[in-house]
């Protein structure tokens, strides 16, 4: 009986070790991120954003929503289609600011209600402002502490563009 138990334990350990090695095998080439620091990027898509991370600092639930506008540019010689714009949490909404100043949106988190398609075309050489609104009270009084949120801009020119913001929420 002892040898049988030892064999089972050995098999379980071998399987767990194999899963561990398999899970970390595809993570080569990743880069470390620096939290709370604004970065500049030229994404692998045709779209670029001079600022992809914004730190609101310390914000209070009592003071209501905070807003940030990110600029997304199309430096290519071709129009780029943006079919979707989504957020990582229901506490965040995003809007596309049109050249005439009007807004398209709100765009939110998939699976948490209807998220309309963006159906936006950013012409060659043009840019758009993406207005991000964060509601620190959306999670109620328990929603205090550090937050990290993302806005993802899907496009037909390559990889999605990710815009991020951070904050420390206090009562």
C-alpha positions as CSV (number, residue, x, y, z in Angstrom):
1,X,0.0,0.0,0.0
2,X,2.9,2.4,0.8
3,X,4.5,1.9,-2.6
4,X,1.1,2.5,-4.3
5,X,0.6,5.8,-2.4
6,X,4.1,6.9,-3.2
7,X,3.5,6.2,-6.9
8,X,0.3,8.2,-6.9
9,X,2.1,11.2,-5.2
10,X,4.9,10.9,-7.7
11,X,2.5,11.0,-10.7
12,X,0.6,14.0,-9.3
13,X,3.9,15.9,-8.7
14,X,5.0,15.1,-12.3
15,X,1.7,16.3,-13.7
16,X,1.8,19.5,-11.7
17,X,5.5,20.1,-12.7
18,X,4.5,19.6,-16.3
19,X,1.6,22.0,-16.1
20,X,3.9,24.6,-14.4
21,X,6.5,24.3,-17.2
22,X,3.9,24.3,-19.9
23,X,2.2,27.4,-18.5
24,X,5.4,29.4,-18.3
25,X,6.8,28.2,-21.6
26,X,5.0,30.7,-23.8
27,X,5.9,33.8,-21.7
28,X,9.3,34.5,-23.3
29,X,9.9,37.9,-24.6
30,X,7.5,39.8,-22.3
31,X,8.6,43.2,-20.9
32,X,8.1,44.5,-17.4
33,X,5.8,47.4,-17.0
34,X,6.3,50.4,-14.8
35,X,3.1,51.2,-12.9
36,X,2.0,54.9,-12.6
37,X,4.4,56.1,-15.3
38,X,3.3,57.7,-18.5
39,X,4.7,56.0,-21.6
40,X,5.0,56.7,-25.2
41,X,4.2,54.0,-27.7
42,X,4.1,53.3,-31.4
43,X,1.8,50.2,-31.3
44,X,2.1,47.3,-33.7
45,X,-1.1,48.5,-35.3
46,X,-1.2,51.5,-37.6
47,X,-2.7,53.6,-34.7
48,X,-0.4,55.3,-32.3
49,X,-1.0,57.1,-29.0
50,X,1.6,59.5,-27.6
51,X,0.3,58.8,-24.1
52,X,-0.9,55.3,-23.1
53,X,-0.9,55.4,-19.3
54,X,-2.3,58.2,-17.1
55,X,-2.1,58.5,-13.3
56,X,-5.0,60.4,-11.7
57,X,-3.2,60.3,-8.4
58,X,-5.4,60.2,-5.3
59,X,-9.1,60.8,-5.9
60,X,-12.1,60.9,-3.6
61,X,-15.3,59.0,-4.0
62,X,-17.1,62.1,-2.7
63,X,-15.8,64.3,-5.6
64,X,-17.4,62.3,-8.4
65,X,-16.2,61.3,-11.8
66,X,-12.8,62.1,-13.2
67,X,-12.1,62.5,-16.9
68,X,-9.0,62.1,-19.2
69,X,-8.6,62.5,-22.9
70,X,-6.1,60.3,-24.8
71,X,-5.2,61.1,-28.4
72,X,-5.0,58.3,-30.9
73,X,-3.4,59.1,-34.2
74,X,-3.3,57.4,-37.6
75,X,0.1,58.3,-39.1
76,X,-0.3,55.9,-42.0
77,X,-1.4,56.7,-45.5
78,X,-4.5,54.4,-45.3
79,X,-7.8,54.9,-43.4
80,X,-8.1,52.7,-40.3
81,X,-11.4,51.2,-39.2
82,X,-12.2,51.0,-35.5
83,X,-15.1,48.6,-35.1
84,X,-15.0,48.4,-31.3
85,X,-13.9,50.3,-28.2
86,X,-14.3,48.6,-24.8
87,X,-13.4,49.2,-21.2
88,X,-12.1,46.7,-18.6
89,X,-14.7,47.6,-15.9
90,X,-18.3,48.8,-15.7
91,X,-17.0,51.8,-13.7
92,X,-15.3,53.2,-16.8
93,X,-17.0,54.6,-19.9
94,X,-15.2,55.8,-23.1
95,X,-16.3,58.1,-25.8
96,X,-14.8,58.9,-29.3
97,X,-14.7,62.7,-29.7
98,X,-15.4,63.5,-33.4
99,X,-13.5,66.2,-35.2
100,X,-16.6,68.5,-34.9
101,X,-16.6,68.1,-31.1
102,X,-19.5,65.7,-30.9
103,X,-19.2,62.4,-29.0
104,X,-19.8,58.8,-30.0
105,X,-20.6,56.4,-27.2
106,X,-20.7,55.6,-24.3
107,X,-18.6,52.5,-24.8
108,X,-18.3,50.2,-21.8
109,X,-17.5,46.7,-20.6
110,X,-18.6,43.8,-22.7
111,X,-21.1,41.5,-20.9
112,X,-22.3,44.3,-18.6
113,X,-25.1,45.6,-20.8
114,X,-25.2,46.7,-24.4
115,X,-21.9,48.1,-25.8
116,X,-22.6,49.7,-29.2
117,X,-20.2,49.2,-32.1
118,X,-17.8,52.0,-32.6
119,X,-17.8,51.9,-36.4
120,X,-15.3,54.7,-36.6
121,X,-13.0,55.5,-39.5
122,X,-9.8,57.4,-38.7
123,X,-8.6,58.7,-42.0
124,X,-4.9,58.8,-42.9
125,X,-3.1,61.5,-41.0
126,X,-6.1,62.2,-38.7
127,X,-6.4,61.7,-34.9
128,X,-9.2,61.2,-32.4
129,X,-9.6,62.0,-28.8
130,X,-10.8,59.2,-26.6
131,X,-12.5,60.6,-23.6
132,X,-12.4,58.3,-20.6
133,X,-14.7,58.8,-17.6
134,X,-14.1,56.9,-14.4
135,X,-16.7,56.8,-11.7
136,X,-15.0,56.1,-8.4
137,X,-18.3,55.5,-6.7
138,X,-19.4,52.7,-9.0
139,X,-18.1,50.1,-6.7
140,X,-19.6,51.7,-3.6
141,X,-17.9,52.5,-0.3
142,X,-15.8,49.3,-0.5
143,X,-14.2,50.4,-3.8
144,X,-11.3,52.2,-2.2
145,X,-7.6,51.6,-2.9
146,X,-5.5,51.4,-6.0
147,X,-7.3,50.8,-9.3
148,X,-5.9,49.9,-12.7
149,X,-8.3,50.2,-15.7
150,X,-7.9,49.7,-19.5
151,X,-9.6,50.9,-22.6
152,X,-9.0,48.7,-25.7
153,X,-9.4,50.1,-29.2
154,X,-9.9,47.3,-31.8
155,X,-8.8,48.2,-35.3
156,X,-8.3,46.6,-38.7
157,X,-4.6,47.7,-38.9
158,X,-3.1,45.3,-36.5
159,X,-3.0,44.8,-32.7
160,X,-5.5,46.6,-30.5
161,X,-4.4,49.8,-28.9
162,X,-4.6,49.8,-25.0
163,X,-4.9,52.9,-23.0
164,X,-4.6,52.6,-19.2
165,X,-5.2,54.7,-16.2
166,X,-4.5,54.3,-12.5
167,X,-5.6,56.0,-9.3
168,X,-5.8,55.6,-5.6
169,X,-9.5,55.9,-4.5
170,X,-10.1,57.3,-1.0
171,X,-13.4,57.8,0.9
